[in-house]
Amino acid sequence: MLSHTEEGVVKGMIVISKKNKGGQFVGNWRVRRPEIDYDKCTGCRLCAGYCPEAAVQSDEEGKPEIDWRFCKGCGICANECPTGAITMVKEVSE
């Protein structure tokens, strides 16, 4: 965390524990959703760090898993993915 006297840019956040996760489910108004190409994914976890809803968690290999209840389809994860492993696709209603 930077104080007001330090200069720098803070980008994203890291979720340490999801057990205390709360808030409103926002997935019901999603128009686009992230689709992950696990062959391209390096497990860098940047998608999880930048997700504003903490909807992206990592499996035991460090690969992303999305909690669809909290994913609002903003596309930040896809934008920040350095390998282009995440693309946004149209949400399909069931």
N, C-alpha and C positions, 0 to 999 in steps of 0.2 A: 504494500500500500504506500502510496506517495503522499507526503504531507504537502501543504500549500507552499512551502518554501523550496521544495525540490522541483526540478524541471524534468519532464518525461511524458511519455504517452502510455497510458494503461489501456489495454485492449483485451476484452473478454474476461472470463472468470473460470475457476476450476471448482467443480463440485466434488467435495470430499466424501460426503455421505448422502444417500438418497432416502434414508429411513425417516428423516424429518421433513421430507418434501410435502408441501401443502399447496394451497392455492386452488384456483379454479381450473377445471378441465377446459381447454381451449380447442381441442382437436375437432370439435363438432362444427367449427366454422372455417376449417382449413379448405383452401381451394386447390393448392398444389402441395405435394408431399415429396420429401427427399427419397430418392432411390439410390441404394449403395451398391457399387460394383466392388465386391470383396476381393476380386483379383487385383484391382488397382490400389486398394486400401493398404497403407503401410502401418496402420495402427498408431498414428502419431497423436491421436486424441484431440486435435485442434477443434474438430467439430463439437466435441463435448465441452471444451473450454469456452467456445464462443456462443453456445446455445443460450439465448436469453431466458428460456423457460426450463432449463436443466432437463430437457426431454431426451438428451442423448447420454447414454451410459456406455461403459465398455464391458465386453465380455472378458473371459479369462485370458484371451489372446490379445486384448487391447483393441479389438475390432468394435465398431459402434453398434449399439442396439438402441432402437428408438422406442420411447414410451409414447405411443400414439395418442394417449389421453392428453398429453401436454404439448405435443408438437403442433404449432400453429401455422406451419408451412411458410415461415418467413424467408427461408432460403439462405440464411446466414451461414449455416453449416456447409452448404454447397459452394458459397462464395469464398469461404476461407480454406477449403480443402486444397492443399498444395498439389495433389496428384490428379485432381478432377474426378475422384472416385464417387462423388455425390452429384447427382443431377436432380433437378426438380421436374416432376411429372404431374400431370393433371390428376387430381383426386377423383376416384371413381366411387360413386354412391352405391351402397349395397341395397 
